[in-house]
Amino acid sequence: MKEAIEIYEIIKDWVIEYGLEALLVIGITVIVSHFLKTIITRLVRKIVSKGSFTFESEEKKREDTLIQIIKGFMGILIWVGVAFYFLERLGVPVAPLITGAGIVGVAVGFGSQSLIKDLINGVFIIVENQFRIGDVVQSGEYEGTVEGMTLRVTRLRELNGTIHYIPNGEIKVASNKTRDFSMVDLKINVGYGTKIDHLEEIINAAGEELASDPVFAEHFIEPPKFLRIDDFSDYAITARILAKVYPKHQYLIAGELRKRLKIAFEQHDIDIPYPTRVVHNITD
């Protein structure tokens, strides 16, 4: 009970002596943080070279990524400074922490090598512009849309809603599926009785019709076209179709193209074969 009273008295004396100052520091920090975020946003929008990207949307993704990372870093820096201020007011010796005697020991204890690796790799990801917020990226077994980035970690959201937090130091290979443009790469099987010239005409006609549809036209850079016969399997000929679209629209276009090809094949009596199994029932 006596110890509790002593702690209460210490806290009360501190609040009386430094309470107003502490409120002022916090208030000023909040205001400075707000204005700093605005300044960072304007500076990044101005500094990033206009016209250095294929599309305006790519430029904006690059800017948004830099803004988020710089804001996060500066926010941590500011609030760490505030924390040091309060530690000093509480009588905790701050000098050893600032000079590194305390920080190095704590950092090593908590695995600083891994942390430094994450930070360095995060810097290279940003400098080399490997991917940005909004890109669809595959890293190892994980694939999804980049929802957020810091120098330490990248957040990927899968199509089913699952979100993955990947330390940047663990990203060995990052496959960006929406950099500058995306490709619709579609393979479709048809029967061996299909005339190839006729098949090419139908595919190209369906592609042109899709690309000229007002609902989908804005997504295209190049319309879907028959590329080649890609394979001969045991039961089918495989035709390959390519289309060039704006980033992240390849999934929508591929689905719509499949639907239209199915309808076109039915109208022109083109068979889409599938493996079959014949079972002979032998009885005595």
C-alpha positions in Angstrom: 0.0 0.0 0.0 2.8 2.3 0.9 4.6 1.6 -2.4 1.4 2.4 -4.3 1.0 5.7 -2.5 4.6 6.6 -3.4 4.1 5.8 -7.1 1.0 7.9 -7.1 2.8 10.8 -5.5 5.6 10.5 -8.1 3.1 10.4 -11.0 1.1 13.4 -9.5 4.3 15.4 -9.1 5.4 14.6 -12.6 2.0 15.6 -14.1 2.0 18.8 -12.1 5.5 19.7 -13.3 5.5 18.4 -16.8 1.8 17.7 -17.7 1.1 20.8 -19.7 4.5 20.6 -21.4 3.7 16.9 -22.4 0.3 17.9 -23.8 1.9 20.7 -25.8 4.6 18.3 -27.2 2.0 15.7 -28.2 -0.2 18.3 -29.8 2.7 19.9 -31.7 3.9 16.5 -32.8 0.4 15.6 -34.2 0.2 18.9 -36.1 3.7 18.6 -37.4 3.0 15.0 -38.5 -0.1 16.1 -40.4 1.7 18.9 -42.2 4.7 16.7 -42.9 2.5 14.1 -44.6 1.0 16.8 -46.8 4.4 18.1 -47.7 5.7 14.6 -48.5 2.8 14.0 -50.7 3.3 17.2 -52.7 7.0 16.7 -53.0 6.8 13.1 -54.2 4.1 14.1 -56.8 6.4 16.9 -58.0 9.7 15.0 -57.9 8.7 11.8 -59.7 9.5 12.3 -63.3 6.4 12.9 -65.4 6.2 10.8 -68.5 8.8 8.3 -67.2 6.1 5.5 -67.1 4.2 3.9 -69.9 0.8 4.8 -68.4 -0.3 7.5 -66.0 -1.7 4.8 -63.7 1.8 3.4 -63.4 3.2 6.7 -62.4 0.5 7.2 -59.7 1.2 3.7 -58.3 4.9 4.6 -58.0 4.1 7.9 -56.3 1.6 6.3 -53.9 4.2 3.6 -52.9 6.9 6.2 -52.2 4.5 8.4 -50.3 3.4 5.6 -48.0 6.9 4.4 -47.3 8.3 7.8 -46.6 5.3 8.7 -44.4 5.8 5.5 -42.4 9.5 6.1 -41.9 9.2 9.7 -40.9 6.3 8.9 -38.6 8.4 6.4 -36.7 11.3 8.8 -36.6 9.1 11.6 -35.1 7.5 9.4 -32.5 10.7 7.8 -31.4 12.0 11.3 -30.8 9.0 12.1 -28.7 9.5 8.8 -26.8 13.1 9.8 -26.0 11.8 13.2 -24.7 9.4 11.5 -22.3 12.1 9.0 -21.2 14.4 11.9 -20.4 11.7 13.6 -18.4 11.1 10.4 -16.5 14.8 10.4 -15.5 15.8 7.6 -17.8 19.3 8.2 -19.2 18.8 8.8 -22.9 22.4 9.5 -23.9 23.5 5.8 -23.9 20.5 4.9 -26.1 21.3 7.6 -28.6 25.0 6.8 -28.8 24.2 3.2 -29.5 25.3 1.5 -26.3 21.8 0.5 -25.4 20.2 0.2 -28.9 22.9 -2.1 -30.3 22.5 -4.5 -27.4 18.8 -4.6 -27.8 18.9 -4.9 -31.6 21.3 -7.8 -31.5 19.2 -9.5 -28.8 16.2 -9.4 -31.0 17.8 -10.5 -34.3 19.0 -7.3 -35.9 20.6 -9.2 -38.8 17.2 -10.3 -40.0 15.8 -6.8 -39.5 18.6 -5.1 -41.3 18.2 -7.6 -44.2 14.5 -6.7 -44.5 15.3 -3.0 -44.5 18.0 -3.2 -47.1 16.0 -5.4 -49.4 13.0 -3.0 -48.9 15.2 -0.2 -50.1 16.3 -2.1 -53.2 12.7 -3.0 -54.0 11.7 0.7 -54.0 14.9 2.0 -55.7 14.6 -0.6 -58.5 10.8 -0.1 -58.7 10.3 -3.9 -58.7 6.6 -3.5 -57.7 4.3 -0.9 -56.3 1.1 -0.6 -54.3 -1.7 -1.9 -56.5 0.4 -4.4 -58.5 -0.4 -8.1 -58.7 2.7 -9.9 -57.6 3.8 -13.5 -57.0 6.5 -14.2 -54.5 7.2 -17.9 -53.9 3.9 -19.6 -53.1 2.1 -16.4 -52.4 0.3 -14.3 -55.0 -2.0 -11.3 -54.6 -2.4 -7.5 -54.9 0.2 -5.4 -53.0 -2.0 -3.5 -50.5 0.8 -1.9 -48.5 4.6 -1.6 -48.2 7.1 -0.5 -45.6 10.9 -0.8 -45.7 10.5 -4.0 -43.6 7.4 -5.8 -44.9 5.1 -6.2 -47.9 1.3 -6.9 -47.6 -0.2 -9.2 -50.3 -4.0 -9.7 -50.5 -5.1 -12.9 -52.3 -8.3 -13.0 -54.5 -10.0 -15.0 -51.7 -9.3 -12.2 -49.2 -6.4 -13.8 -47.4 -3.6 -11.3 -46.6 0.0 -12.2 -46.4 2.7 -10.2 -44.5 6.0 -11.0 -46.2 9.3 -9.7 -44.7 11.2 -8.0 -47.6 14.3 -10.0 -46.7 12.3 -13.2 -47.6 11.5 -12.0 -51.1 14.0 -13.7 -53.3 12.0 -13.5 -56.6 9.1 -11.2 -57.2 7.0 -11.8 -60.3 5.1 -8.6 -61.2 2.1 -9.5 -63.3 0.8 -6.0 -63.9 4.0 -4.0 -64.8 3.3 -1.5 -67.6 0.8 -3.9 -69.3 -0.6 -7.4 -69.0 -1.1 -10.2 -71.4 -4.1 -12.5 -71.9 -2.5 -15.8 -72.7 -5.3 -18.3 -73.5 -5.0 -21.9 -74.6 -8.0 -23.7 -75.9 -8.5 -27.3 -77.2 -10.4 -28.1 -80.4 -11.0 -31.4 -82.2 -8.7 -32.8 -84.9 -11.5 -32.4 -87.5 -11.3 -28.6 -87.1 -10.0 -26.6 -90.1 -7.2 -24.4 -88.8 -7.9 -21.4 -91.2 -11.6 -21.5 -90.2 -10.6 -21.6 -86.5 -8.3 -18.6 -86.9 -11.0 -16.6 -88.5 -13.5 -17.3 -85.8 -11.0 -16.6 -83.0 -9.9 -13.3 -84.6 -13.5 -12.2 -85.2 -14.5 -12.9 -81.6 -11.4 -11.0 -80.4 -12.2 -8.0 -82.6 -15.8 -8.0 -81.5 -14.7 -8.1 -77.8 -12.2 -5.3 -78.3 -14.8 -3.1 -79.9 -17.4 -3.6 -77.3 -17.9 -0.3 -75.4 -17.9 -2.2 -72.1 -14.5 -3.7 -72.6 -12.8 -1.5 -75.2 -11.0 0.8 -72.7 -9.2 -2.2 -71.3 -7.4 -3.2 -74.5 -4.1 -2.2 -76.0 -4.2 -4.9 -78.7 -7.2 -7.2 -79.4 -7.1 -11.0 -78.9 -5.6 -12.8 -81.9 -4.9 -16.3 -82.9 -1.1 -16.9 -82.4 -0.4 -20.5 -83.4 -1.2 -24.1 -82.9 0.6 -24.8 -79.6 0.3 -28.5 -79.2 -1.1 -31.9 -80.4 -2.4 -34.0 -77.6 -4.0 -37.4 -77.7 -7.5 -36.1 -78.2 -7.2 -32.4 -79.2 -5.4 -29.6 -81.0 -4.3 -26.7 -78.7 -4.7 -23.2 -80.1 -3.0 -20.3 -78.4 -4.5 -16.8 -78.2 -2.8 -13.6 -77.1 -4.1 -10.1 -76.2 -2.4 -7.1 -74.7 -4.4 -5.2 -72.1 -3.9 -2.6 -69.4 -2.6 -3.8 -66.1 -4.9 -6.0 -63.9 -7.5 -6.4 -66.6 -6.2 -9.7 -68.0 -8.5 -11.8 -65.7 -11.7 -10.0 -66.7 -10.8 -10.1 -70.4 -9.8 -13.8 -70.4 -13.1 -14.8 -68.7 -15.2 -12.8 -71.2 -13.1 -14.1 -74.2 -13.7 -17.7 -73.1 -17.5 -17.1 -72.9 -17.6 -15.6 -76.4 -15.4 -18.3 -77.9 -17.7 -21.0 -76.4 -20.7 -19.3 -78.0 -18.9 -18.9 -81.4 -17.7 -22.5 -81.4 -21.3 -23.7 -80.8 -22.5 -21.5 -83.7 -19.9 -22.9 -86.1 -20.0 -26.5 -84.9 -16.4 -26.5 -83.6 -16.0 -29.3 -81.1 -14.2 -28.7 -77.7 -13.1 -32.3 -76.9 -12.3 -33.8 -73.5 -10.6 -37.0 -72.4 -12.8 -40.0 -72.5 -12.4 -43.5 -71.1 -13.9 -46.6 -72.6 -14.6 -49.4 -70.2 -15.2 -52.9 -71.6 -17.2 -55.2 -69.4 -16.1 -58.7 -70.2 -18.4 -61.4 -68.8 -18.1 -65.1 -69.1 
